Amino acid sequence: MPILREYQQLQEQSKSLREQLISFENREDFKRESAFFNRLKMLMADYNESALDVIKLVNTEKSVSESPAIRKKRMIKVYRNPYEREIVETRGGNHKTLRAWKDQYGAEVVDSWLVEEK
């Protein structure tokens, strides 16, 4: 008997899903979207283009690409300590000597020692 009850439940679910499908098919927004999608697929087939090709063509931003984005290298910053005449070149703020200077003299003072950016 449990198998028969499970079968009946599946039939009820199937009937409910069919009704939901029919209600979707009668909606105007679904009809419009479905027609657009079908025409788009036909155009893609006529011109032998893939979905990725269409996305690249339509998307003017560089957010969609086949290769991962490459990070731009940070600029080299050159700091010159006016007291010791020592020069530090670094791409980031985690340089050992630069960190020591910032601890000793303060970050604002050391930032004012920036000579150039390469």
C-alpha positions, 0 to 999 in steps of 0.5 A: 500500500505505501507504494500506491500512496507514493504513486498517488502523491507523485500524480498530484505533484505532476498535476500541480506542476502541469498547472503551473507550467500552463499558467506560465505559458499564458503570461505575457512576459513569459511569451515575450521573453520566450519569443525573444529567446527563440529568435536569438537562438535562430540568429545565433544559428544563422550567423554561426555564433556562440552565446559567448560571442554574443555576450562579448559583442553586446557587452561594452565593458571588459567584465566578460573575458576568456582569461582571468583579469591580470592585476596591474603592478603597483608603482615603485615608491621611492622614500628618502629619509632626510636624517639618515639620507637612506633611500627605500624603494618599495611597491607596498607599505610593508617594507621593513625599513619603511615600517620602522621609519613610520613607527619612529617618525609617524606615518604622515611624516614618512609619507611626506618623504616620498620622492618619486613614483616609478 
